[in-house]
Amino acid sequence: MDLAERYQALVNGATLVAESAEDAYRLGALDRILKPWIRSSLDSLGGLFASCDTSHQLAEDTRALATTAASYSELREQLFSDLHHTRPEPPWRTVARGAMAIRAQSAVLLRQPTFVLRRLDAGLNVPGARTWEFAVITKPSDPMDKGTSFVVMVSADDQQTGVPIAVSKELESERAWYQQLEYGFYSLGIRPVLTALQDPDRHLKRPTDDGDVL
């Protein structure tokens, strides 16, 4: 077996780790997001072999493959436990550094939503901003629940005091969800500036006929 075949065997092994975790820790609606993500990640890492020129690069690439698969397996176990086991309130969990995080709240005693915050493809961005999706899944155990999604615009400019975040009025009005959005960004290492949190009654105000705000 030559080196290329051995590398492909590692890719196959990493895929087996992912599939085994998916079979052991079923996550319902979250699989719509997680399964395509891990396969895309492993495919991308598998393609790195073509550009490997040194033993150091090979070591880094094989380590990245093994680590990604193992981390995914651990993440699924954590999220499964967050949803189905009695334990302290679960935190936001990082899926992809700087790009995706999930908070799966316990469903043991009452139904609670699961939150997913993820950056969308760069092609969807607008000048000066990055496009994110904030999804609220109210029936996380149901594989058919696609959740309620909100587009979130994040400033791409460097900010010393925090990163301005723009969302729809609909999300601002869901105060508990809006607060979770802030926590989600913090978990990804992004310090958000959510204006409506500084004005708790902002979502209740409405303009009068003369343009003033009640």
C-alpha positions in Angstrom: 0.0 0.0 0.0 1.5 3.3 -1.1 1.3 6.6 0.8 -1.8 7.8 -1.2 -3.7 4.6 -0.3 -2.7 4.9 3.3 -3.9 8.5 3.4 -7.2 7.5 1.8 -7.5 4.8 4.4 -7.2 7.5 7.1 -10.0 9.5 5.4 -12.2 6.3 5.4 -11.3 5.8 9.1 -12.2 9.4 10.0 -15.5 8.9 8.1 -16.2 5.8 10.1 -15.6 7.7 13.4 -18.1 10.3 12.3 -20.7 7.7 11.2 -20.3 5.7 14.4 -20.9 8.8 16.5 -24.0 9.7 14.4 -25.4 6.2 15.0 -24.7 6.3 18.7 -25.8 9.9 19.4 -28.8 10.8 17.3 -29.5 14.5 17.3 -32.7 14.8 15.3 -33.0 18.2 13.7 -29.4 19.1 14.2 -28.3 16.4 11.8 -29.5 18.6 8.9 -26.7 20.9 9.8 -24.0 18.7 11.3 -23.9 15.8 8.9 -23.2 17.9 5.8 -20.8 20.0 7.7 -18.6 17.1 8.9 -18.6 15.5 5.5 -17.6 18.7 3.8 -14.8 19.2 6.4 -13.4 15.6 5.9 -13.6 15.9 2.1 -11.7 19.2 2.3 -9.0 17.7 4.6 -8.8 14.6 2.4 -8.0 16.7 -0.6 -4.9 18.2 1.1 -2.8 15.2 0.3 -2.5 16.4 -3.3 -0.6 19.5 -2.1 1.6 17.7 0.5 5.2 18.4 -0.3 7.0 17.6 3.0 6.8 15.2 6.0 5.8 18.2 8.2 2.8 19.0 6.0 1.8 15.3 6.0 1.9 15.2 9.7 -0.2 18.3 10.1 -2.8 17.2 7.6 -3.1 13.7 9.0 -3.4 15.2 12.5 -6.1 17.6 11.4 -8.1 14.7 9.9 -7.9 12.6 13.0 -8.6 15.5 15.3 -11.6 16.7 13.3 -13.2 13.3 13.4 -12.5 12.7 17.1 -13.8 16.2 18.0 -17.0 15.7 16.1 -17.6 12.4 17.9 -17.1 14.2 21.3 -19.3 17.1 20.2 -22.2 14.7 19.3 -21.9 13.0 22.7 -22.0 16.3 24.5 -25.0 17.6 22.6 -26.8 14.3 23.1 -26.2 14.6 26.8 -27.2 18.3 26.8 -30.6 17.3 25.3 -31.4 14.1 27.2 -29.6 14.0 30.5 -30.2 15.8 33.8 -27.2 17.9 34.4 -26.2 21.6 34.9 -27.4 24.0 32.3 -25.5 23.3 29.1 -23.3 26.0 27.5 -22.9 27.1 23.9 -20.6 24.5 22.2 -18.2 25.5 19.4 -18.5 23.4 16.3 -16.1 25.3 14.0 -13.9 28.0 15.5 -15.1 31.4 14.7 -17.8 30.0 12.4 -20.4 27.9 14.1 -21.7 27.2 17.6 -24.7 25.3 19.0 -26.6 25.4 22.3 -28.8 22.4 22.9 -31.0 23.0 26.0 -32.3 20.1 28.1 -35.5 18.6 27.0 -35.8 16.3 30.0 -38.4 18.3 32.0 -39.8 20.6 29.4 -39.5 21.4 25.8 -36.8 24.1 25.1 -35.4 25.3 21.8 -31.9 24.5 20.4 -30.0 27.4 19.0 -27.5 27.3 16.1 -25.3 30.3 15.1 -23.3 29.8 11.9 -21.5 31.9 9.4 -22.8 31.5 5.8 -20.6 31.3 2.7 -18.6 34.3 1.9 -20.4 34.7 -1.4 -23.5 35.8 0.5 -21.8 38.7 2.2 -22.5 42.3 1.5 -19.7 45.0 1.4 -18.5 45.8 4.9 -20.4 43.0 6.5 -20.5 39.2 7.0 -23.7 37.2 6.8 -24.6 34.8 9.5 -27.6 32.6 10.2 -29.2 32.3 13.7 -31.6 29.3 13.8 -34.0 28.5 16.6 -35.2 24.8 16.6 -38.2 24.4 18.8 -38.5 20.6 18.3 -34.9 19.5 18.3 -35.8 15.8 18.5 -37.8 16.0 15.2 -35.6 15.5 12.2 -38.1 17.3 10.1 -38.0 20.5 12.1 -36.1 23.1 10.1 -36.4 25.7 12.8 -36.9 29.4 12.4 -33.9 31.2 10.8 -32.9 34.8 11.0 -30.3 36.6 8.9 -27.7 38.3 11.0 -25.3 40.9 9.6 -22.0 41.3 11.3 -19.7 44.3 10.7 -16.5 43.3 8.9 -14.6 46.4 10.1 -12.2 46.3 13.1 -13.9 47.6 16.2 -12.2 48.4 19.5 -15.4 48.4 21.5 -17.1 45.4 20.0 -18.6 44.3 16.7 -21.9 45.9 15.6 -24.6 43.3 14.9 -27.8 44.0 12.8 -30.8 41.8 13.0 -34.5 41.9 12.1 -37.2 43.5 14.3 -38.7 40.0 14.5 -35.7 38.6 16.3 -35.4 41.7 18.5 -38.9 41.1 19.7 -38.0 37.6 20.8 -36.0 38.8 23.7 -34.9 35.4 25.1 -33.7 34.3 21.6 -32.0 37.7 21.1 -30.1 37.3 24.3 -29.0 33.8 23.2 -27.6 35.3 20.0 -25.3 37.5 22.1 -24.1 34.5 24.1 -23.5 32.6 20.9 -21.2 35.2 19.5 -19.3 35.4 22.7 -18.7 31.6 22.6 -17.1 32.1 19.2 -14.7 34.8 20.4 -16.7 37.6 18.9 -17.6 40.5 21.2 -21.0 41.7 19.8 -22.7 45.0 20.1 -26.5 44.3 20.1 -28.1 47.7 20.3 -31.5 46.6 21.4 -30.0 45.0 24.5 -29.0 48.5 25.6 -32.7 49.6 25.3 -34.8 46.7 26.7 -38.1 48.2 25.5 -37.0 49.0 22.0 -39.0 46.3 20.5 -42.2 47.7 22.1 -41.8 51.2 20.7 -43.7 52.3 17.7 -43.7 55.5 15.6 -46.6 58.0 15.9 -48.2 59.7 12.9 -45.8 62.7 13.2 -42.7 60.5 13.3 -42.1 60.5 17.0 -41.7 57.2 19.0 -44.1 56.1 21.7 
